[in-house]
């Protein structure tokens, strides 16, 4: 049996071949067997699948309660000059009237 390389995304050793593709059963990552390039970072995308970048403006698509307060970020609120960060809440921003906070990209659309 030939030795297959570990998954470039999660380093699992349980990869298997499917035609010319290699597949990781643990994380679901697929790549070509002869591909030696480094894995690219997952792009942050909005609710409609548009890629987001630092400095973009976004619009909130759902009323969001602010944890620990009675404030609500209303649907349609425009947020300017976002900054992308790692983690579950992947947008760091400042909202007028509320202040600095973090948002999930699944609740915004690119403006």
N, C-alpha and C positions, 0 to 999 in steps of 0.2 A: 504494500500500500504506500502511495506517495505521501510525502509530508506537505500538508497545506499550511500556508502562512496564517498567523492569528488575525483576528478581525482588527482592522486599523482604527475602528471607532471605540470598541469596548475591550479589546485585547483578549477576547475569548478564544480558546484553542479548539472549540468544537465546530469550526467552519467546515462546509462541505461544498462540493462543486456541482453546478447545474449547467451543463453545457460549457460555455466560455465564462460564465459568471461564478463567483464565489459568494456564498451566503452565510451569514451568521445567524444561527437559530435563536440566540439569546436576545440580540437587539434588533434583528431584522435588516441589518445593513447589507447591501449588495454592492459588489465591485467587480471589475474585470480582473482576471488572474494576472495579466501582464501589466496592470496599472501600478506604477511605482510612485505616483504623485502623493503628496501629503493630503489627508482629508481636509476639506474646506470647512470652515465654521458654518454652522447652520444659520442661514439668514433669518432675521426677525421679519415676520410678515404680519400685515394687518388682518382684519377679519375677512377681507375679500381676496387675500393672497398677494397683495402688492408688497414688494420689499420696502422696508423702512431703513432710513439712515439717520445718523446724528444730524440734528439741525432741521429735520422735517417738521411740518405742521400736521397735526392730526385732529380729527373730530371724534368725540365720544359718541358711540352708537347705542348706549344703554344707560339708564340712570344708575349711578354707582354710589352706594352708601359709603361714607368715610368712616372707617373703623375707629371707634373711640370718641366719636363726636356725633352730633345730630345733623351735620352738614351732608348735602347730597350733591354730587357732580351730575348735573342735568344732561339729558340727551341733547346733542347738538353743540355742546361746549367745545370751542376750538382751543387747542393747546399748541403753542408755538415753541419752536426750538427745543425739541425733545433730545434726550441723550439715551442711547441704548446701553443696557447693563446686562450682566449675567444673572440668572436666577429665574424664579417663577414669575415675578413681576419684572418684566424686561424693559420697561420704559421709565426713565427718571425725568420728572418735569416739574414745572411750577405753574399752578393754575391760579388765575386772577380771582381774588376773593377767598381762596382756600389756602394757598401756599404750596410748599414743596411736597410732592408725593410721588408714589410709584404706581404705574398702571400695568395691566396685562395687555399685550398687543391684540388679544382676541376681542377686546371691547372697544377698539378704535378703528377708524378708517383714515387712509391718507387723504389730506385736504388738497 
